[in-house]
């Protein structure tokens, strides 16, 4: 077996690799802090994967060829590289969570911290949600999924290289074969199982193996200045194109990931290129690259907690300040924690100390989970109100409120077929949250209900809603059902910020039926981080229960007038939910003193009490002249 790297490059430090790390971490940090400016910045992680595969494979293959490789020594180096900064960041995050997170959220943070300590953060995130989900933006340890991928690669790849060497199998073709299989699995799953394709190590391994293949085939790449310059220019262009073209709505990784992976590999293959020697080896670039690992660890938790403490989205200047703080913390972590523990003597003692520190973090995380997020931190009434769960028992989930990722049809009993007037509810899950109030109204009013609601799918015909598979087809089906059932009233409700023109098409299509009233219920108040979090924040700031009405933590609603002007000319009647729930004193937070009296369980979903309150306020306008009292209400 021969070494994959020429002797003159084996032990030589390459500053351009740290420059490439700087590009990768800058892309990720900018994507998280300034997503509109860097919508494809998440590809920086893919560049990191290529770098890791290249460096690790080069080291292992060289030591195998020299018969000096030791798994114990390899994992010793990995622990001293990964653990110092990770332990500090996990400890800081658990501390900030204690101070500012609700018990349920803190319990989840404990589970995430335990998964991070156990090299399985990606698997934990896979079991929870997608990387681009709204709720994902509130998880301080979301970004550690990529570290989980790398750690799992480190556990499997070196032993595989050892086995291939002993069996006299070419290491390069081992990497190519496994890499092609991983890439094929990635392409096969990216549309059918996008979250799995994003987080699974099997669908990401090819990115690290691209770097591995480069290291194992190093001598096959001509290092002439012209060839190197071409490769480096193409590599930088591919990364730039990926960052500019991609966004969170693309199917990723899939074929798109070839852009940053190929770009990173081409740049790594050209150490003598002008871009590598001058641009990537520029001292400020190298400096950022040297702190890139702790910078990656620090920036996302700081952004999440800053927004959590402010209880509002961060401004541009605030994001810049947080990024600056992340750089300072990364510098301090590198120079005062990572380097002293990574280099120098007393390696056995340092290794034992790092292992013990990570064990303490894992044990602390287990205690946080076991203690249910330490709910004793809050008074019982605050704790109960702040932990109100989304109340879905009367939403008819999987029957009349369907998940379009796995369901396409509605149950037969979603329609009260023998009751008139018939009110057909059409919308997303916020429309489903109206059902408890509407069912309660049936006790005093004589009307029937038909419920056709789908998660995240607003009633906008001919619209493709990003991230919601089959929404367009679902709306076509519901429109056909409306023509078949001939309801007296169609109630449209959803999160309306976009696609108003398509909602107007929905109204126009419905109004083609003679005598049909189309009522559009405007959006409910949007609590920036959820009403339960508003309860917690008010208590932390003022040590008392949130007032019944408040203007704190509510997103401004600037599009009700736009909705009226867009939809009423098409024949819709507009009812303002905000007007029913808010007045000059603020928006309603609770209808009583008990925890069950809170009106919203998150940002926009009403609780049962909130649903009943809203429907009672609007039922007469909704039913109009058809709203006769129910027979049992007259007795």
C-alpha positions, 0 to 999 in steps of 0.5 A: 500500500502506498501513501496517497499524498506525496512526501513533500505534502504529507506534513506541510501545513496548508493555510488555504484549507483554513481559508476554505474553512473560513468560507464554509463557516461564513456561509453558514453564519450568514445563512443563520444571521442574515437568511435573506442575504445568504439563502443558500449559505447552508451549503457551507456545511457540505464544504466542511464535510469534504474538508473533513473527509479529505483530512481524516482520510489522508492521515489514516491512509498515510499512517496505514501505509507506514504501519503506524495507525492506531485506532486508540491514537486516532480517537484520542486526537478526535476527542481532544479536537472535538470535546473542548469547545463542545463541552463549553458550548453545551454547558453554556446552552444548558445554563441559558436554557435554565434561565430563559426556557419553558420547562417543556422546551428545556426538557427538549433541550436536555434531550438534544444536549444528551444526543449531542454528547452521544454523537447522535444529534442528527438522529435526534433532529430526524425524529423531531422535525426538518432543518428548515421548519419554523419550530427548528429556528427555536432549537439552540442545538439544531446546528449540531446535526452536522457534528453528529454526521462527522462523528459517526463517519469517524467511528466507521470509516477508519476501521473500514480503511483498516479492513480494506487494507488488510484484505488488500482492497484498494482504498480509493475504490472502497471510497468510490464504491461506498460513496456512489451507493450513498449518493444514490440513496441520497437521490432516491430519498430526497423527494420521498423522505426529505428529512431523512435524506437531510439527516441520515449519515448514509445519505451524507457519507458521500460528501465526506467520501468525496474528500476521502477519494481526493486524498486517496487519488492525490497523485492523479491530479496534475499540480501545474499552475494552469491546471490548478488555477482552473480547478480552483476557479471552477471550485470557487464558482461552484460554491458561489453558484450553490450559495446564490441559487439554492434556498430552503425550498430546494430539495436538498441534498439530492443532486444540488449538493454536488455543487458545493461538494465538487466545489470544495473538492476542486479547491482542495485539489489545487494548493498551488493555484493563485486563489489558494496561495493568495486569497484562501491563504490571506491571513484574515481568512486563515484566522477565521478558519482557525476559529471556525469550529468554535465559531460554528458552535457558538453562533446559532445558540447565541442567535436563538437565545438573543431572539428568545430574550428579546421576544422578537426577531433580531434587527440587522444591527442586533444580528451583527452584534451577535455574530461579533460576540460569536467571533469573540467567544470563538477566539477565546474558546480557541486560545484559552480552552481548545489549544491548551487541551489539544496540544502539549503534554499530559495527554492521558490526563487531558483525555480523562478530563475531557471524557469526564467533562462530557460525561457530566454534560450527558448526566446533566442533560439526563437530569434535565429530561428526568426532571421534566425541564425543572418545572419547579423553577416556576410557580404552579399557575405560571407553569401550568399556563406556560405549558398549555399544549396544542389542543387537537382532540376536537380538530379531527386530526387524520380524519378532517384535518389531514397531513398531506405528506401521508394522507389525501382523503377525508373521512365520510363523517367530516360532513353533517349531511342532514343539517342545514344551513351547512357551514363548510370550514376550509383552511389549514390547521388554524381553521381546524382550531376553530372547530371546538368553538363551532361545535359549541355554537351548535348547542345554541344554533341550528346549523351543520358543519363540514370540515376540510382542513389540511396542515399548512395548506391554505385555501388558495386554488392553483397555488403551490405552497412551498414545503407542502406536498399535494396542497394544490391537489388538495384544494382542487379536491375540496373545491370539487367537494364544495360543488358537490355538497352545495353548502350554504356558507363556506368559511375560509381561514388560514395563515394569510400572509401570502398567496392572496391572489390565489385565495381571491381565485378560491372566492371567485370559484366558490361564488359561481354557486348560486346563493353561496355565502363565502366568509373569510375570517382574518388571521388571529393575533400572531404571538411572536414566540407563542403565547405560552412563551409570552406568559413566561417572559412576562413573569420573568420580567415582572414576577406576575401573571400576564394581564388579560390583554396585552400588546407585548410580543404580538406581530403587527398585522398590516395586511387585513386591509389588503385582504379586504380590498383583494377579497371583498370585490370577489364577493367574500364577506370579511370578518376580522378575528383580530377585532374580536380578540383585541381592543385598545387595551391589547389582545386577549391572552386568557379568559380567566385565571386558570391555565386552561383559560389561555387562548392560544397554545402557540403562535397562532393556534387557538385553545378550546377556550380561545376558539369558543370565545372567538366563535361566540363573538362572530357566530351571528355574523357568520350565520347571518339570517340563517342562524336560527336557535337550536331546538334544545336551546329553546327548551 
